[in-house]
Structure formats: structure tokens, C-alpha cells
Amino acid sequence: MVTLVGILEHAHARLAELSDADEETIAEASGTVLIPSLCARAGLASVQGRRHIPLLPREIGLLEAAVVNLESYGGNEVVLVAGYDLLDRFARRRNDTHPLRQVHGILAFVHEPGGPTDGPARPSVPDGEGPERVS
């Protein structure tokens, strides 16, 4: 989670520094529009004693766009490597999906394989159902 947010924030800073785009466009292109919902999901997972938080396929697309933008705008090499590593991990986990639900408007997994742990919450890929199909 920390790595993901760091990548998005670095992309935002680079785009804001080097682009003439408005703040809304920069937030979308950098993926920082995800941070509030990711923090809410991580908080809910933590309260419930769970380790994983859902990350929708379109949100992974925003991470991919942020990494590509970082490459184009001369992002920090360490952040780029971390971004590509996250994208690789998500690609490997693409078939490891789980159904979603909403808890107080926050996306969560219906159940967590392996049960709760004391470890930190980290993003995971849901089963591709959009929020419109989440109950």
C-alpha cells in the first residue's frame, strides 16, 4: 500500500511540475484520485483484521498509466522499478480473484482466503466485478 501510494504521489509531483494540464487531469493521469478510496479500504481491512484490500482492474490501469507517465516525464528510477514490480505482481495475481461487497460504501472482499492476520493491508485483485455488481 505504501509503495503504491508513493508511486502515485511521485507521478503526481512529476506531472504537476512538467505539465500544463489542470489539477483534475493531473490527478487522473497520476492515479492520485485513487488514494482516498485506497486509504478507506486499507482502514476497513485493518479494522476487520484482514491483510488484503481490493484493487479493481481499471485502478490497476491507472497505476500502469502513472508508471508510463513517470517514464515519459523522467521519474525517479527507484520509483519506476517499484511501479513495474507492482504491475508484474498484479499481472501474476490476475487469476487469483475474489468477490466483492460494500461495507459502508467501501469496497471489501466478501471473505478473505486464509483468514485475518496481523500483517499490513495490501492491494489485491478482485474478480473483475464492477462496483455496480457489488452487493
N, C-alpha and C positions, 0 to 999 in steps of 0.2 A: 504494500500500500504506500509506504513511504517513498519507494523508488518510483512508482507510478506517478504520484503527485509531484515529485521532484522533476521528473521528465516533462510533465505538462507545464509546470511553472517556468522551467528553463525555456521551453518552446515559446511560452507567452512573452517572456522578457526579451528574447531574441527578435521575435516578430514585432513587438512594440517598438523596439529600438530601430529596426531596419525597414519597417513597412509604413506606408502612408494610410493603411486601412483604419477604419473606425474600430473602437474598442469591442463592439459586438462581433465583428468579423474576426478580430484577433483572438478573442476568447473561443470562438468556434474552431478556428484553424489550429489553435494550440491545444485544444481539448480541455482548457481550464473550466469550461462550462460544466464539466463532469464532477469537479471537485466537491461541491456541496452535496450532491447525491451520493458520491462515494463515501464521504465522511459520515453521512447519515446511515448508510448501510454498514459501515465498519462499526459505528457506535452501537447499532442494534445487534450486530453479531457479537460484539463484546459483552453487552448486557446479557445476551442469551447464552454466553459461554461457548460460542461457535468460532471456528477458525476461518471459514471461507465466506466471502461476500460475492454476490452475483455481478458479473460484468457482461452486458449484452453485446451481441456481435457488432452492432453499429457503434458501440462505445469502443470496442477494440479497433474499429475502423478509424475513430478519432485519434486513438493512440498512434496508429500507423501514419495518419496524416501529420501528426505532431512530429514524429521521427523524421519523416520525409522533409518537412519544413525545416527542422533543425539541420538536416544535412544541407539543404539549399541555402540556409542563412548562416552557415558556419557555426553550428552549435558545438558545445564542449564535447570532445571526443569520448570522454568517460560517460557522459550522459547518453550519447549516441549508442555506445556499446551496450549500456544498460537497457536502452529502448529496444534495440534489436534482440537482446536476450529475452526481454519480456514478451515480445512478439513471437519469438520462437517457442517459448513455453506455452503461450496461449494456443499456438498452432498445434502443438503436440497434444494439448488437452481438449481440442475441439470435439472429439468423440466422447469425452467424459462429461456429459451434460446432466443437469438435474432440473426438475420442475420448480417453478417459482410461485410465490404468493406475495401479497402485500400485507404488511403489518403497519398500521397507522400511516399508510401511503408510502412506505419504504419497502423496496424490493428485498426479499429474503428467499432463501431456499426453503422448500416445503419441509424437507428433512435434510440432515447432514450425514453423509456416509461416515462411519467411524465414530460418530458422536462428538460431543463437545470436548475441547481440550483447553489447556491453559495458554496455548500459543497465541500469537497475534493474528488478527484477522487479515486475510489476503484475498485478492481478487481471484475469481474462478469463473468459468464459462457456464452459463445456464443452457437449457435445452433449446434455445432458439425461439421460444415463445416470446412474443412481444408483450409489453405491458397491457395491451388491450385484451390479452387472453389470460392474464394472471388473475387468480381469484383470491 
